[in-house]
Amino acid sequence: MQYRNDRKGEKISILGYGCMRFTSNVRGIDIDKAEKEIMEAYNAGVNYFDTAYVYSGSEAALGEILERNKIRDKVNIATKLPQYLISNRAALDKYFDEELRRLRTDHVDYYLMHHMTAMNQWDKLLAVGIEDWIKEKKASGQIRNIGFSYHGNTDDFIGILNAYDWDFCQIQYNYMDEHTQAGVTGLKAAAAKGVPVVIMEPLRGGKLVGLLPEKAKKLIAEHPAGYTPAELGLKWLWNQPEVTCVLSGMNSIEMVKENCRIASQSEAGCLTDEDMKVIDQVKGVIKETELVGCTGCRYCMPCPKGVDIPALFRSYNMTAIDGKRNARFEYAQSVGIRKEPAFATQCIGCGKCEQHCPQSIPIREKIKEADKVIRPLPYKIGLTVVRKFMLR
């Protein structure tokens, strides 16, 4: 494992464990499976584990696993304040104390203001006394490093970056998002201030691996370096010295081993001009085929009416890569035969999903467009018949 330093000179593994995508079963998170995966990563040198208040069951699972294995003080926990739920000073303590209980710890190593998108959110936190609260928590040792995660535009990112003496920040960044959200401009602005940057969505929710167009996969496969799609995407990030840690939502032992292998072989400047040329070619191919820029982060969920927005967009994008037949079959399996329906036609146009979308997708418009392609009339009739049979 390779390491880079945080602002205090502490070593952080360049690969961080994103705990949003733990595998679930009928009882919730499959904690035994998650434990095997976390311990595989820990034994390979991963020391940064990222979760959040709103990741259902994640904080509690992580806390239990770290306690079971007696490694709490050997790793760094990163979790997040749901700033969008804060309306007064008492709420700060309410959520933070609950997170400590879930995580079975007395401190958080890296604490973030979650899902910042604009300066007015920071202004709202200032109004409830966030600066004094942070000062108290840091003085007590309950918070060791303070930061924010971000999904807005570059200008507001730089505004928030300059509004406080942050210890670190977290941005969405990958070779397809080089010039969106905080982007490379934000990355370099943070580095110029000495603020470490943690990366989320490094492979766009897996889209830069399993959902690559065949033409793009062929370009990578024919590249003499022999990189896998995941390897090329991750190395593109670690090639940049401004990147401190890259989060991966690993949910299989194979994925953990592969990502740890890549992390052990990556450093700033590791890509050649030929590698970069291949990435540029892959980007061009992807832009030709993508229909909706959804990363599957699920910030738009839950929908008040039960629409599974990410699943619909994933299937819609599949039509451009794997064809309509395969995409419709995938949608039928993953959404069509659920006990509770989750179709786009249930949308009432409330717009709550759009308020939380990091990609600023016009969701209400796009789900109608996607539903027409994924569920034309014959498929609607077919799904109705299948549902009656399967769910009787």
Wavefront OBJ file of the C-alpha trace (Angstrom):
o trace
v 0.000 0.000 0.000
v 1.137 3.525 -0.805
v 0.475 6.425 1.589
v 0.205 10.199 1.354
v 0.206 12.704 4.186
v -2.698 14.624 5.642
v -2.293 18.206 6.797
v -0.693 17.144 10.081
v 1.760 14.777 8.431
v -0.166 11.622 9.346
v -0.019 8.872 6.727
v -3.264 8.068 4.911
v -3.580 5.069 2.608
v -4.099 6.272 -0.955
v -6.960 3.769 -1.172
v -9.835 4.471 1.196
v -12.741 2.123 1.927
v -16.082 3.652 0.967
v -18.706 2.095 3.228
v -21.818 3.239 1.343
v -22.124 0.094 -0.755
v -21.944 -2.747 1.783
v -23.877 -5.797 0.578
v -27.359 -6.143 2.084
v -29.522 -9.165 2.791
v -33.070 -9.560 4.110
v -31.921 -8.469 7.587
v -30.057 -5.376 6.395
v -26.305 -5.113 5.892
v -24.580 -8.487 5.591
v -22.153 -7.712 8.375
v -20.221 -10.993 8.224
v -19.493 -10.457 4.540
v -18.608 -6.804 5.133
v -16.280 -7.838 7.955
v -14.308 -10.177 5.695
v -13.934 -7.438 3.095
v -12.946 -4.747 5.574
v -10.384 -6.982 7.246
v -8.952 -7.963 3.846
v -8.470 -4.263 3.128
v -7.100 -3.529 6.600
v -4.546 -6.346 6.342
v -3.472 -4.949 2.964
v -2.770 -1.558 4.547
v -5.992 0.426 4.072
v -6.390 2.751 7.057
v -9.148 5.169 5.952
v -12.813 4.105 6.220
v -15.526 6.491 5.027
v -19.186 6.389 6.046
v -22.007 8.868 6.758
v -25.041 9.415 8.954
v -27.430 8.812 6.050
v -25.795 5.615 4.730
v -28.400 3.243 6.125
v -26.813 0.872 8.666
v -23.275 1.713 7.536
v -21.978 3.526 10.622
v -23.299 0.840 12.958
v -21.838 -1.955 10.835
v -18.436 -0.290 10.619
v -18.386 0.374 14.367
v -19.258 -3.231 15.171
v -16.642 -4.632 12.793
v -13.857 -2.408 14.123
v -14.801 -3.294 17.719
v -15.018 -7.035 16.975
v -11.512 -7.015 15.588
v -10.065 -4.562 18.120
v -8.678 -2.261 15.442
v -10.535 0.987 16.118
v -7.385 2.840 17.165
v -5.409 1.447 14.228
v -7.605 3.012 11.537
v -9.152 6.355 10.645
v -12.915 6.777 10.638
v -14.395 9.429 8.372
v -18.074 10.221 8.769
v -20.340 13.145 8.027
v -22.686 15.643 9.622
v -26.022 15.774 7.744
v -25.808 19.572 7.451
v -29.059 19.654 5.440
v -30.910 18.505 8.584
v -29.387 21.117 10.909
v -31.614 23.970 12.083
v -30.102 24.848 15.483
v -27.067 24.297 17.716
v -28.693 21.425 19.620
v -29.019 19.443 16.386
v -25.240 19.486 15.939
v -24.744 17.555 19.167
v -27.767 15.341 18.552
v -26.471 13.939 15.273
v -22.821 13.833 16.291
v -23.526 11.987 19.543
v -25.691 9.477 17.689
v -22.875 8.866 15.231
v -20.407 8.221 18.056
v -22.812 5.649 19.514
v -23.277 3.938 16.180
v -19.540 3.849 15.550
v -18.768 2.674 19.103
v -16.058 5.269 19.510
v -15.298 8.435 21.450
v -13.889 10.373 18.511
v -14.014 10.795 14.746
v -10.719 11.140 12.918
v -12.092 12.926 9.856
v -15.450 14.686 10.127
v -17.153 16.271 7.135
v -19.984 18.683 6.499
v -21.919 16.376 4.187
v -23.071 17.162 0.651
v -22.236 20.854 0.446
v -23.351 22.381 -2.840
v -23.451 26.153 -2.277
v -22.185 28.934 -0.025
v -25.592 29.504 1.556
v -25.315 26.095 3.265
v -22.143 27.211 5.015
v -23.800 30.510 5.923
v -26.656 28.570 7.510
v -24.196 26.545 9.579
v -22.421 29.718 10.650
v -25.739 31.076 11.893
v -26.203 28.123 14.271
v -22.673 28.418 15.670
v -20.763 25.782 13.721
v -17.371 27.467 14.189
v -17.574 27.456 17.997
v -18.950 23.914 17.916
v -16.034 22.669 15.797
v -13.570 24.466 18.072
v -15.042 22.751 21.137
v -15.057 19.303 19.539
v -11.490 19.637 18.337
v -10.339 20.888 21.740
v -11.964 17.874 23.418
v -10.409 15.469 20.903
v -13.805 14.254 19.690
v -13.038 15.561 16.208
v -9.451 15.395 14.990
v -9.806 16.791 11.475
v -12.643 18.825 10.001
v -13.628 18.959 6.354
v -16.496 19.037 3.886
v -17.761 16.922 0.996
v -18.840 18.780 -2.081
v -21.141 18.405 -5.117
v -21.752 21.939 -6.436
v -19.959 24.097 -8.993
v -16.327 25.179 -8.981
v -16.944 28.750 -7.842
v -18.903 27.774 -4.739
v -16.357 25.066 -3.960
v -13.601 27.659 -3.868
v -15.837 29.952 -1.828
v -16.405 27.292 0.843
v -12.752 26.238 0.687
v -11.700 29.809 1.499
v -14.411 30.392 4.127
v -12.791 28.282 6.858
v -9.463 26.765 7.845
v -10.301 23.241 6.680
v -8.129 20.207 7.426
v -9.307 18.344 4.295
v -12.102 18.150 1.745
v -13.809 15.542 -0.421
v -14.875 15.913 -4.038
v -16.308 13.835 -6.859
v -13.533 13.459 -9.431
v -12.647 11.020 -12.194
v -11.507 11.250 -15.780
v -15.067 11.908 -16.935
v -15.636 14.628 -14.307
v -12.353 16.483 -14.767
v -14.116 19.742 -15.518
v -17.423 19.387 -13.655
v -18.303 20.092 -10.006
v -15.135 21.129 -8.131
v -13.096 19.601 -10.936
v -9.388 19.910 -11.493
v -9.584 23.645 -10.743
v -10.955 22.905 -7.283
v -8.454 20.103 -6.730
v -5.534 22.395 -7.466
v -7.019 25.239 -5.428
v -7.241 22.975 -2.377
v -3.710 21.682 -2.903
v -2.418 25.259 -3.173
v -3.827 25.925 0.309
v -2.300 22.718 1.654
v -5.722 21.111 2.062
v -5.673 17.336 1.361
v -8.297 16.094 -1.082
v -10.212 12.815 -0.765
v -11.851 11.541 -3.952
v -15.308 9.971 -4.232
v -16.891 8.354 -7.300
v -13.460 7.591 -8.826
v -15.044 5.160 -11.292
v -18.443 6.882 -11.510
v -20.247 4.237 -9.487
v -18.633 1.460 -11.543
v -19.653 3.014 -14.834
v -16.011 3.357 -15.875
v -15.602 -0.403 -15.425
v -18.579 -2.679 -16.076
v -20.686 -0.232 -18.073
v -18.009 0.962 -20.477
v -18.996 0.743 -24.154
v -17.458 -2.246 -25.930
v -15.403 0.082 -28.100
v -13.878 1.646 -24.971
v -13.201 -1.753 -23.413
v -11.435 -2.776 -26.623
v -9.227 0.337 -26.531
v -8.118 -0.493 -22.990
v -7.645 -4.196 -23.709
v -5.401 -3.425 -26.669
v -3.224 -0.999 -24.703
v 0.248 -2.566 -24.222
v 0.352 -1.672 -20.511
v -2.244 -4.376 -19.821
v -4.321 -2.249 -17.456
v -7.858 -3.202 -16.483
v -10.520 -0.464 -16.806
v -10.502 -0.024 -13.007
v -6.721 0.169 -12.955
v -6.618 2.876 -15.604
v -9.277 4.939 -13.825
v -7.629 4.683 -10.422
v -4.146 5.306 -11.736
v -5.403 8.431 -13.498
v -6.234 9.790 -10.042
v -3.125 8.645 -8.204
v -1.028 9.997 -11.065
v -1.914 13.456 -9.663
v 0.064 14.464 -6.562
v -2.801 16.698 -5.402
v -4.951 13.609 -4.716
v -4.501 12.322 -1.154
v -6.921 9.389 -0.925
v -9.322 7.689 -3.347
v -12.470 6.060 -1.976
v -13.786 2.828 -3.437
v -17.105 1.263 -2.450
v -15.690 -2.247 -2.347
v -18.169 -5.082 -1.791
v -16.291 -8.245 -2.724
v -12.996 -9.813 -1.688
v -11.929 -9.867 -5.327
v -12.531 -6.131 -5.657
v -10.613 -5.417 -2.452
v -7.631 -7.469 -3.589
v -7.627 -5.896 -7.048
v -7.848 -2.325 -5.752
v -5.188 -2.924 -3.116
v -2.904 -4.370 -5.775
v -3.391 -1.302 -7.939
v -2.824 1.028 -4.970
v 0.436 -0.714 -4.117
v 1.711 -0.074 -7.655
v 0.587 3.530 -8.152
v 2.261 6.836 -7.452
v 2.310 10.405 -8.757
v 3.551 10.448 -12.322
v 2.902 6.733 -12.910
v 1.063 7.192 -16.224
v 2.814 7.655 -19.549
v 1.781 9.889 -22.431
v 0.482 6.782 -24.183
v -1.654 5.924 -21.140
v -3.142 9.419 -21.170
v -3.856 9.153 -24.883
v -5.866 5.967 -24.314
v -7.862 7.668 -21.557
v -8.690 10.563 -23.874
v -9.884 8.087 -26.498
v -12.048 6.252 -23.946
v -13.583 9.553 -22.819
v -14.523 10.342 -26.380
v -16.249 7.004 -26.815
v -18.208 7.350 -23.562
v -19.454 10.814 -24.423
v -20.850 9.411 -27.644
v -23.041 6.885 -25.830
v -24.087 8.252 -22.414
v -27.752 9.192 -22.099
v -27.934 10.333 -18.452
v -24.959 11.350 -16.300
v -26.147 9.408 -13.240
v -23.430 7.892 -10.991
v -25.804 5.762 -8.908
v -24.937 7.651 -5.706
v -28.622 7.472 -4.614
v -28.696 10.941 -3.063
v -32.023 11.350 -4.900
v -33.486 8.533 -2.829
v -35.804 7.671 -1.225
v -38.452 8.958 -3.601
v -41.654 9.839 -1.671
v -43.616 7.731 -4.158
v -41.141 4.861 -4.355
v -39.637 5.449 -7.819
v -36.213 3.785 -8.062
v -34.522 6.576 -9.991
v -30.931 5.216 -10.104
v -32.085 1.785 -11.291
v -34.098 3.346 -14.092
v -31.207 5.547 -15.235
v -28.787 2.647 -15.045
v -31.001 0.568 -17.314
v -31.546 3.530 -19.639
v -27.794 4.005 -20.018
v -27.428 0.264 -20.590
v -29.521 0.608 -23.746
v -26.676 2.556 -25.325
v -24.088 -0.012 -24.275
v -25.736 -3.448 -24.143
v -28.872 -2.868 -26.201
v -32.522 -2.331 -25.273
v -33.310 -6.022 -24.832
v -30.636 -6.577 -22.191
v -31.426 -3.269 -20.509
v -35.128 -4.076 -20.281
v -34.412 -7.529 -18.923
v -32.140 -6.022 -16.275
v -34.836 -3.530 -15.328
v -37.484 -6.240 -15.154
v -35.325 -8.252 -12.762
v -34.096 -5.416 -10.555
v -37.250 -3.283 -10.441
v -40.152 -4.884 -12.292
v -40.929 -7.751 -9.961
v -40.440 -6.071 -6.612
v -43.312 -6.416 -4.180
v -43.665 -2.632 -3.990
v -43.738 -1.071 -7.493
v -41.019 1.486 -8.246
v -41.892 2.760 -11.715
v -41.432 6.267 -13.116
v -45.190 6.604 -13.665
v -45.549 6.901 -9.872
v -43.736 10.258 -9.960
v -45.868 13.228 -8.842
v -43.306 15.826 -9.910
v -42.477 17.077 -6.403
v -38.836 17.709 -7.367
v -37.275 16.553 -4.089
v -34.937 14.277 -6.015
v -33.551 17.177 -8.060
v -32.770 19.176 -4.914
v -30.313 16.483 -3.827
v -28.830 15.354 -7.150
v -25.045 16.010 -7.195
v -25.087 15.892 -10.998
v -27.918 18.470 -11.360
v -29.838 16.058 -13.602
v -33.362 17.232 -14.585
v -34.692 14.008 -13.073
v -38.406 14.597 -13.557
v -37.901 15.108 -17.276
v -35.350 12.325 -17.693
v -37.306 9.598 -15.907
v -40.218 10.116 -18.304
v -37.830 9.889 -21.231
v -36.155 6.797 -19.781
v -39.421 5.077 -18.908
v -40.674 5.373 -22.496
v -37.583 3.536 -23.690
v -37.359 0.943 -20.910
v -41.099 0.235 -20.595
v -42.881 0.625 -23.934
v -46.493 -0.580 -23.889
v -45.779 -4.283 -24.657
v -43.277 -4.405 -21.779
v -45.711 -2.693 -19.405
v -48.286 -5.349 -20.194
v -45.708 -8.112 -19.880
v -44.472 -6.817 -16.529
v -48.028 -6.627 -15.236
v -48.554 -10.295 -16.101
v -45.209 -11.328 -14.634
v -45.882 -9.376 -11.423
v -49.248 -11.065 -10.951
v -47.641 -14.446 -11.433
v -44.488 -13.883 -9.401
v -46.096 -11.921 -6.562
v -49.390 -13.788 -6.196
l 1 2 3 4 5 6 7 8 9 10 11 12 13 14 15 16 17 18 19 20 21 22 23 24 25 26 27 28 29 30 31 32 33 34 35 36 37 38 39 40 41 42 43 44 45 46 47 48 49 50 51 52 53 54 55 56 57 58 59 60 61 62 63 64 65 66 67 68 69 70 71 72 73 74 75 76 77 78 79 80 81 82 83 84 85 86 87 88 89 90 91 92 93 94 95 96 97 98 99 100 101 102 103 104 105 106 107 108 109 110 111 112 113 114 115 116 117 118 119 120 121 122 123 124 125 126 127 128 129 130 131 132 133 134 135 136 137 138 139 140 141 142 143 144 145 146 147 148 149 150 151 152 153 154 155 156 157 158 159 160 161 162 163 164 165 166 167 168 169 170 171 172 173 174 175 176 177 178 179 180 181 182 183 184 185 186 187 188 189 190 191 192 193 194 195 196 197 198 199 200 201 202 203 204 205 206 207 208 209 210 211 212 213 214 215 216 217 218 219 220 221 222 223 224 225 226 227 228 229 230 231 232 233 234 235 236 237 238 239 240 241 242 243 244 245 246 247 248 249 250 251 252 253 254 255 256 257 258 259 260 261 262 263 264 265 266 267 268 269 270 271 272 273 274 275 276 277 278 279 280 281 282 283 284 285 286 287 288 289 290 291 292 293 294 295 296 297 298 299 300 301 302 303 304 305 306 307 308 309 310 311 312 313 314 315 316 317 318 319 320 321 322 323 324 325 326 327 328 329 330 331 332 333 334 335 336 337 338 339 340 341 342 343 344 345 346 347 348 349 350 351 352 353 354 355 356 357 358 359 360 361 362 363 364 365 366 367 368 369 370 371 372 373 374 375 376 377 378 379 380 381 382 383 384 385 386 387 388 389 390 391 392
